[in-house]
Amino acid sequence: MNTNPNEDRLIALIVGRHKAIAQRVFPNLVVDTGRLQRALALVHCNGTPLNLDAFACGSEERLLSDVVYIAQNIDWATGRLRNNFVPRFAETEK
């Protein structure tokens, strides 16, 4: 993984928001923030670049959905997403 400091900051912010939202709904939920941060960084650097700025300030529903489905569909060996999953916050072609 080769994320830069700004990307690391945004990924930590995304995962922090995810944790806060999820624990508001499920107060006893244990969230492995380190694992989620690694998953987002790995996906971002290995085939599915994420629009981290939009992701960080996205709606609660979309943020939760993308984090959960990325965690469920990541191939840890390659950093690529399985099952044809494309996050809503994936970068689009310009």
VOMI-376796 format. One record per residue (C-alpha): residue number from 0; residue in one letter; chain; x negated, y, z. Coordinates in steps of 0.2 Angstrom, whole numbers. Example, Ala and Ser with C-alpha at 12.3 -4.5 7.8 and 13.67 -1.06 7.14 Angstrom:
ATOM pos code unit    px    py    pz
ATOM   0    A    A   -62   -22    39
ATOM   1    S    A   -68    -5    36
END
This chain:
ATOM pos code unit    px    py    pz
ATOM   0    M    A     0     0     0
ATOM   1    N    A    -6    17    -4
ATOM   2    T    A     6    30     3
ATOM   3    N    A     0    47     6
ATOM   4    P    A     3    56    23
ATOM   5    N    A    18    65    16
ATOM   6    E    A    26    49    10
ATOM   7    D    A    22    41    27
ATOM   8    R    A    31    55    36
ATOM   9    L    A    46    54    25
ATOM  10    I    A    47    35    27
ATOM  11    A    A    46    37    46
ATOM  12    L    A    60    50    46
ATOM  13    I    A    71    38    35
ATOM  14    V    A    68    24    47
ATOM  15    G    A    71    35    62
ATOM  16    R    A    87    41    55
ATOM  17    H    A    92    23    51
ATOM  18    K    A    88    17    69
ATOM  19    A    A    98    32    76
ATOM  20    I    A   113    29    65
ATOM  21    A    A   113    10    68
ATOM  22    Q    A   111    11    87
ATOM  23    R    A   125    24    88
ATOM  24    V    A   137    10    80
ATOM  25    F    A   128    -5    89
ATOM  26    P    A   120     2   105
ATOM  27    N    A   111   -14   109
ATOM  28    L    A   104   -17    92
ATOM  29    V    A    85   -19    91
ATOM  30    V    A    78   -11    76
ATOM  31    D    A    60   -16    71
ATOM  32    T    A    55     1    65
ATOM  33    G    A    37    -5    60
ATOM  34    R    A    44   -18    49
ATOM  35    L    A    56    -7    40
ATOM  36    Q    A    43     6    37
ATOM  37    R    A    31    -7    30
ATOM  38    A    A    46   -13    19
ATOM  39    L    A    50     4    12
ATOM  40    A    A    31     8     9
ATOM  41    L    A    28    -8     0
ATOM  42    V    A    43    -6   -11
ATOM  43    H    A    39    12   -15
ATOM  44    C    A    21     7   -20
ATOM  45    N    A    25    -9   -29
ATOM  46    G    A    38    -7   -43
ATOM  47    T    A    52     3   -36
ATOM  48    P    A    47    21   -32
ATOM  49    L    A    59    29   -20
ATOM  50    N    A    65    47   -20
ATOM  51    L    A    59    49    -2
ATOM  52    D    A    65    67    -1
ATOM  53    A    A    83    63    -6
ATOM  54    F    A    82    47     4
ATOM  55    A    A    77    56    20
ATOM  56    C    A    92    68    19
ATOM  57    G    A   104    57    11
ATOM  58    S    A   121    52    18
ATOM  59    E    A   122    41    32
ATOM  60    E    A   131    27    23
ATOM  61    R    A   119    27     8
ATOM  62    L    A   104    28    19
ATOM  63    L    A   110    13    30
ATOM  64    S    A   114     3    14
ATOM  65    D    A    98     6     5
ATOM  66    V    A    87     2    21
ATOM  67    V    A    97   -14    25
ATOM  68    Y    A    97   -20     7
ATOM  69    I    A    79   -16     4
ATOM  70    A    A    75   -26    20
ATOM  71    Q    A    86   -41    14
ATOM  72    N    A    79   -41    -4
ATOM  73    I    A    60   -37    -2
ATOM  74    D    A    48   -50    -8
ATOM  75    W    A    34   -48     5
ATOM  76    A    A    21   -56    -6
ATOM  77    T    A    24   -44   -20
ATOM  78    G    A    33   -29   -13
ATOM  79    R    A    46   -31   -27
ATOM  80    L    A    65   -32   -24
ATOM  81    R    A    74   -48   -28
ATOM  82    N    A    92   -51   -34
ATOM  83    N    A    91   -37   -46
ATOM  84    F    A    94   -25   -31
ATOM  85    V    A    91    -6   -36
ATOM  86    P    A    92     6   -21
ATOM  87    R    A   102    21   -24
ATOM  88    F    A    87    32   -19
ATOM  89    A    A    76    24   -32
ATOM  90    E    A    67    36   -43
ATOM  91    T    A    75    39   -60
ATOM  92    E    A    66    41   -77
ATOM  93    K    A    63    59   -81
END
